[in-house]
Amino acid sequence: AYYSVRTSGIPADREHPFGHGKIENISGTVEAILIFLAAGWIIFEAAQKIVRPEPLEMAAWGAAVMLLSAVVNTFVSRKLFRVGKETDSVALIADGWHLRTDVYTSAGVMTALAVIWAADLLAPEVNLHWVDPAAAIGVALLIIKAAWDLTQQSARDLLDVQLPGEEIAWIESLILQRKPVVKGYHQLRTRKSGHFRFVEVHIKVDSKMTVEASHRITQEFAREIRERFPGASVTTHVEPCDGSCGTRCLEGCLLTEAERSVAAVRTVT
């Protein structure tokens, strides 16, 4: 996680023109695989204990050790989650989940050991040693769920899935705020690499607008996006709008039918 976070922050270069952000997603995928393997091993060991139960020794000491482990890992994982969300780092969030699975494991084992210890004191004739492996299997299932969520999150960015709906809606709202200067848009494409976002869009402006004025619009648009998402790459292609909208243009046209007619007449004259 440390290596991937450091590497992802390296600026784009000639060999990596889009930066190094995806290494965070690779790191998250690797961590998810390790969590899957850990859960599988826990289930295997628990199944062995259910088939061939063995008496536990020093259950009280075991519960104390598990308690200490759970407390330490809870604080560390909470810190990783907080920093990961603040920096939008998949690698740190993945590392937080890695430690959080240890917390779940410790809590499950600690509870099982405490139950067994209490049963041995209060009702020695009752055999509850199966509680430990049963609790371990339950914890392993929780771990698998966390690993699956982490895998999905990392895979989405590796496969260049578009940004979440609320982020796309916010980007579209920035375009709508620029009406009537911006007369339409299409081919809005977004993706994410590590904690970096990439936004591409074609916008329609008056065909008589100067290059300087249209450039100013795109710069302001990019600035607002980067204020919310630092380091975002924004590519805006400007196209002239003469009112003769094709099918693709109509999908994101901000003009009414009357306004399109006026624009077409102005272009002809």
C-alpha positions in Angstrom: 0.0 0.0 0.0 2.8 2.4 0.9 4.6 1.7 -2.4 1.4 2.1 -4.5 0.4 5.4 -2.8 3.9 6.8 -3.4 4.0 5.6 -7.0 0.5 6.8 -7.9 1.5 10.4 -6.9 4.4 10.5 -9.5 3.5 13.1 -12.2 2.7 11.9 -15.7 5.7 11.5 -17.9 6.5 10.5 -21.5 6.0 6.8 -20.9 2.9 7.3 -18.7 1.1 10.3 -20.2 -2.0 9.5 -18.1 -0.1 9.2 -14.8 0.5 6.3 -12.5 -2.9 6.2 -10.7 -3.9 2.7 -11.7 -1.2 1.2 -9.5 -3.5 1.9 -6.6 -6.3 -0.1 -8.2 -3.8 -3.0 -8.8 -2.8 -2.8 -5.2 -6.4 -2.9 -4.1 -7.0 -6.0 -6.2 -3.9 -7.7 -4.7 -5.1 -6.9 -1.2 -8.6 -8.3 -2.0 -7.0 -11.5 -3.3 -5.0 -11.8 -0.1 -8.2 -11.3 2.0 -10.0 -14.0 -0.1 -7.1 -16.4 0.6 -7.1 -15.6 4.3 -10.9 -16.2 4.5 -10.5 -19.5 2.6 -7.8 -20.6 5.0 -9.9 -19.7 8.0 -12.9 -21.8 6.7 -10.5 -24.7 6.0 -9.1 -24.7 9.5 -12.5 -24.3 11.1 -13.9 -27.2 9.1 -11.0 -29.3 10.3 -11.8 -28.4 13.9 -15.4 -29.2 13.5 -14.6 -32.7 12.0 -11.9 -33.4 14.6 -12.7 -31.2 17.6 -9.9 -30.5 20.0 -10.1 -29.1 23.6 -8.9 -25.5 23.9 -6.3 -24.6 26.6 -5.9 -21.3 28.3 -9.1 -19.9 26.8 -9.0 -16.8 29.1 -5.5 -15.8 27.9 -6.5 -16.3 24.3 -9.5 -14.0 24.8 -7.3 -11.3 26.3 -4.8 -11.5 23.4 -7.6 -11.3 20.9 -9.1 -8.3 22.7 -5.7 -6.4 22.6 -5.3 -7.3 18.9 -8.9 -6.1 18.1 -8.4 -2.8 19.9 -5.1 -2.0 18.1 -6.3 -3.0 14.7 -9.5 -1.0 15.1 -7.7 2.2 15.7 -5.2 1.6 12.9 -7.9 0.6 10.4 -10.1 3.5 11.3 -7.2 5.9 10.6 -6.5 4.2 7.2 -10.2 4.5 6.3 -10.3 8.2 7.2 -7.1 9.1 5.3 -8.1 6.9 2.4 -11.5 8.6 2.1 -9.9 12.1 2.5 -7.4 11.4 -0.3 -9.7 9.1 -2.3 -7.0 6.4 -2.2 -8.1 2.9 -3.1 -4.9 1.4 -1.8 -5.3 2.9 1.7 -8.9 1.9 1.9 -7.9 -1.6 0.8 -5.2 -1.7 3.5 -7.8 -0.5 6.0 -10.1 -3.4 5.0 -7.1 -5.8 5.4 -6.7 -4.7 9.0 -10.5 -4.6 9.6 -10.8 -8.2 8.7 -8.3 -8.9 11.5 -10.5 -7.0 13.8 -13.5 -9.2 12.8 -11.4 -12.3 13.2 -10.2 -11.3 16.6 -13.7 -10.3 17.8 -15.2 -13.6 16.6 -12.5 -15.7 18.2 -12.5 -13.7 21.4 -16.2 -14.1 21.7 -16.0 -17.8 21.1 -13.2 -18.3 23.6 -15.1 -16.3 26.2 -18.2 -18.5 25.7 -16.1 -21.7 26.0 -14.3 -20.4 29.1 -17.5 -19.5 30.8 -19.1 -22.8 29.9 -16.1 -24.7 31.3 -16.5 -22.9 34.6 -20.3 -23.0 34.9 -21.2 -26.2 33.1 -18.1 -28.5 32.5 -20.3 -31.3 31.3 -21.5 -29.2 28.3 -19.2 -29.4 25.3 -19.2 -26.1 23.4 -15.8 -26.4 21.7 -17.6 -26.3 18.3 -18.4 -22.6 19.0 -14.9 -21.5 18.1 -14.8 -23.0 14.5 -18.4 -22.0 13.9 -17.6 -18.4 14.9 -14.5 -18.5 12.6 -16.7 -19.5 9.7 -19.1 -16.7 10.3 -16.2 -14.2 10.5 -14.8 -15.7 7.3 -18.0 -15.0 5.4 -18.0 -11.4 6.6 -14.4 -11.2 5.3 -15.4 -12.6 1.9 -18.1 -9.9 1.6 -15.6 -7.2 2.3 -13.1 -8.6 -0.1 -15.8 -8.9 -2.8 -16.7 -5.2 -2.4 -13.1 -4.2 -2.6 -12.6 -6.3 -5.7 -15.5 -4.6 -7.4 -14.3 -1.1 -6.5 -10.8 -1.8 -7.9 -12.1 -3.6 -11.0 -14.4 -0.7 -11.9 -11.5 1.7 -12.1 -9.2 -0.8 -13.9 -11.9 -1.3 -16.5 -12.5 2.4 -16.9 -16.1 2.4 -15.7 -17.6 5.8 -15.7 -17.7 8.0 -12.6 -20.6 7.5 -10.1 -23.9 9.0 -11.2 -23.9 11.8 -8.7 -20.5 13.0 -10.0 -21.6 12.9 -13.6 -24.8 14.8 -12.7 -22.6 17.5 -11.0 -20.4 17.8 -14.1 -23.5 18.1 -16.3 -24.8 20.8 -14.0 -21.7 22.9 -14.6 -22.4 22.7 -18.3 -26.1 23.6 -17.8 -25.0 26.7 -15.8 -23.3 28.0 -18.8 -26.4 28.3 -21.0 -27.0 30.2 -23.2 -23.3 30.7 -23.9 -23.0 26.9 -24.2 -25.7 25.7 -26.5 -25.2 21.9 -26.1 -22.9 19.1 -25.3 -22.3 15.4 -26.2 -19.8 12.6 -25.8 -19.3 13.2 -22.1 -16.9 10.5 -21.0 -15.5 10.0 -17.6 -13.2 7.5 -15.9 -11.0 7.2 -12.8 -7.4 6.0 -12.3 -6.5 5.7 -8.6 -7.7 8.9 -7.1 -7.4 10.9 -10.4 -10.4 11.6 -12.5 -10.5 12.1 -16.3 -13.3 14.0 -18.0 -13.8 14.5 -21.7 -16.7 16.3 -23.3 -17.7 18.1 -26.6 -19.5 21.4 -26.1 -21.4 23.5 -28.6 -21.0 27.3 -28.7 -22.1 30.1 -31.1 -20.4 29.6 -34.4 -19.3 33.3 -34.4 -17.6 33.1 -31.0 -13.9 33.8 -31.0 -11.3 31.2 -30.1 -10.3 33.3 -27.1 -13.8 33.4 -25.7 -14.4 29.7 -26.2 -11.1 28.9 -24.6 -12.0 30.9 -21.6 -15.2 28.9 -21.2 -13.3 25.6 -21.2 -10.7 26.9 -18.8 -13.4 28.0 -16.3 -15.1 24.6 -16.7 -11.9 22.7 -16.0 -11.1 25.0 -13.0 -14.4 24.2 -11.3 -13.9 20.5 -11.8 -10.4 20.6 -10.4 -11.6 22.6 -7.4 -13.7 19.7 -6.3 -11.4 16.9 -7.7 -7.8 18.1 -7.4 -5.6 16.7 -10.2 -8.5 15.9 -12.5 -7.7 15.9 -16.2 -10.3 17.8 -18.2 -10.4 17.7 -22.0 -13.0 19.9 -23.7 -13.6 19.9 -27.5 -15.4 23.0 -28.7 -17.7 22.8 -31.7 -19.7 25.6 -33.5 -23.4 25.5 -33.2 -25.4 26.8 -36.2 -28.8 25.3 -35.2 -28.6 22.5 -37.8 -28.3 19.8 -35.1 -27.8 16.2 -36.0 -29.1 13.3 -34.0 -26.0 13.0 -31.8 -26.0 16.8 -31.1 -29.7 16.8 -30.2 -29.1 14.4 -27.3 -27.4 17.1 -25.3 -28.8 20.2 -27.0 -29.7 23.0 -24.6 -31.6 25.0 -27.1 -35.4 25.0 -27.7 -36.7 24.3 -31.2 -37.3 28.0 -31.6 -33.8 28.9 -30.5 -32.4 26.4 -33.0 -34.3 28.0 -35.8 -33.0 31.4 -34.9 -29.4 30.1 -34.8 -29.9 28.5 -38.2 -31.2 31.7 -39.7 -28.4 33.8 -38.2 -25.8 31.4 -39.8 -27.4 31.6 -43.2 -27.6 35.3 -43.2 
